[in-house]
């Protein structure tokens, strides 16, 4: 059976782990990174642990600091429906009158 809450918890934990890895790759302490986000070290620590109470703005700010804000655009992008795109392209109006060659 699908457990929505369990799935969200695991996603948040994974996101927090990736945030921690990115911070460590920059060789920054939790204290310093928390200051850059305008958070306490404790609030930032909860963010790394995947707390569901973390505001989305904090995630976006952290992504911006890590130069990964563009990944959010992929998450929020509309799905492209290739069939609808083809139908739209196929249904474009054609000019009336055909070719103008040979007309005076």
C-alpha positions in Angstrom: 0.0 0.0 0.0 1.2 3.5 -0.8 2.1 5.5 2.3 2.2 9.2 1.3 3.7 10.3 4.6 6.5 7.8 4.6 7.3 8.8 1.0 7.5 12.5 1.9 9.6 11.8 5.0 12.1 9.8 3.0 12.3 12.5 0.3 12.9 15.2 2.9 15.6 13.1 4.6 17.3 12.5 1.2 17.1 16.2 0.4 18.6 17.0 3.8 21.4 14.5 3.2 22.2 16.1 -0.2 22.2 19.5 1.4 24.7 18.3 4.0 26.9 16.7 1.4 26.9 20.0 -0.6 27.8 22.0 2.5 30.6 19.6 3.4 32.0 19.8 -0.1 32.3 23.5 0.4 34.0 22.8 3.7 31.6 25.0 5.7 30.3 24.4 9.2 26.7 24.2 10.0 27.1 27.4 12.0 28.5 29.3 9.0 25.9 28.0 6.5 23.1 28.7 9.0 24.3 32.3 9.3 24.3 32.7 5.5 20.7 31.4 5.5 19.7 33.7 8.4 18.9 30.6 10.6 20.1 29.4 13.9 22.4 26.4 13.8 19.7 24.3 15.4 17.1 25.2 12.7 19.7 24.5 10.0 20.5 21.1 11.6 16.8 20.2 11.5 16.8 21.2 7.8 19.7 18.7 7.1 17.7 16.0 9.0 14.7 16.6 6.7 12.3 18.4 9.0 9.0 18.9 7.3 8.6 22.2 9.2 11.4 23.8 7.1 10.1 26.6 5.0 10.4 26.3 1.2 12.1 29.7 1.1 14.9 28.3 3.2 15.4 25.5 0.7 15.4 27.9 -2.2 17.9 30.2 -0.4 20.2 27.3 0.3 20.0 26.2 -3.3 20.9 29.7 -4.4 23.9 29.8 -2.1 25.0 26.4 -3.6 24.4 27.6 -7.1 21.8 24.9 -7.6 18.7 27.1 -7.9 18.2 26.0 -11.5 17.3 22.5 -10.4 14.1 23.9 -8.9 13.0 25.1 -12.4 13.1 21.5 -13.6 11.0 20.4 -10.7 8.4 23.2 -11.4 8.4 22.9 -15.2 5.2 21.8 -16.9 5.3 18.4 -18.4 5.6 18.6 -22.2 2.8 16.7 -24.0 4.3 15.7 -27.3 0.9 14.7 -28.8 -0.6 18.1 -27.9 2.5 19.9 -29.4 2.1 17.9 -32.6 -1.6 18.6 -32.8 -1.0 22.3 -32.3 1.7 22.4 -35.0 -0.5 20.4 -37.4 -3.5 22.6 -37.0 -1.8 25.9 -37.9 -3.8 28.1 -40.3 -2.6 28.0 -43.9 -2.5 31.1 -46.0 -5.4 31.4 -48.4 -4.6 32.0 -52.1 -1.6 29.8 -52.5 1.4 30.9 -54.6 1.7 34.5 -55.9 4.0 33.5 -58.8 2.6 34.3 -62.2 0.0 36.8 -60.9 -0.1 40.3 -62.3 
